[in-house]
Amino acid sequence: MEVLHTIGRRKTAVARVYISEGKGNITINNREFDNYFTTGTLKYKVKQPLMLTNNQDNFDIKVNVFGGGITGQAEAIRLAISRAMCKLDEENRKVLKPEGLLTRDPRMVERKKFGQKKARKKFQFSKR
C-alpha cells in the first residue's frame, strides 16, 4: 500500500493526514500523539474513526496541522482520518456516515462589519 493523503478542515484549522501501513503510531507536527493532545476527549476525537472501523493498530498516521485552536485541530484531523478510511474501504462509509464523521462542520467566525462594535453588536445608541 502506498501512502494515502487526505485533508480535513474545521473553523480555521487545516489538517493534512498521511496514512501508511504500520503499527498504529500517530505523529502530529513531528510530535508524539500523547504530547500534542493532553486531554482525553481530544484523544478520543482523533481516534474515533479508527476505533469505529477497527483499525487502531493497522496504520501509521503522520499529520501536519495548522491554524485554529486545539479542539478545531482535533476535529480537522478526525475528518481527514475518516475520509482516508473511506478511501481505503468503501464499507467504512456505512459505519462513519451515521456518526457524522464525514460531514464538514461549516461554522466559521462571522466577520466584523464596519460601523459596528463586533459582528452583530452595535455601538451604544444615544438619543440626546
Secondary structure, 3 states (H helix, E strand, C coil): CCCEEEEEEECCEEEEEEEEECCCCEEECCEEHHHHCCCHHHHHHHHHHHHHCCCCCCEEEEEEEECCCHHHHHHHHHHHHHHHHHHHCCCHHHHHCCCCCCCCCCCCCCCCCCCCCCCCCCCCCCCC
